[in-house]
């Protein structure tokens, strides 16, 4: 999992939310899941705080959230 600056890749988010990576890309491209693209590439990054917000708003279980991150905030 991406660790720099507390962000996740679309693959990380897909594993956490138990969906396909393409689904995460669609959420991102529709503006439902906020984040940013890596300069010079197509790769997307989603901040942990945004993923938590998205999961809570969409009632996605936090069971798969990595234990090294505090899920209460």
Residue pairs with C-beta under 8 A, 6 or more apart in sequence:
1 8
1 9
1 12
1 66
2 8
2 9
2 12
2 45
5 47
6 47
6 48
6 49
6 69
7 35
7 45
7 46
7 47
7 48
8 16
8 45
8 46
8 47
8 48
8 51
9 43
9 44
9 45
9 46
10 21
10 24
10 25
10 28
10 43
10 44
10 46
11 21
11 24
12 46
13 24
13 33
13 46
13 51
14 20
14 21
14 23
14 24
15 64
16 51
16 55
16 64
16 65
16 66
17 23
17 24
17 55
17 60
17 64
18 64
24 33
24 44
24 46
25 44
27 33
27 54
28 34
28 35
28 44
28 46
32 54
33 46
33 50
33 51
33 54
34 46
34 47
34 50
34 54
35 44
35 45
35 46
35 47
35 50
36 44
36 45
37 43
37 44
37 45
38 44
38 45
48 69
49 73
52 62
52 65
52 71
52 73
54 60
55 61
55 62
55 65
56 62
62 71
65 71
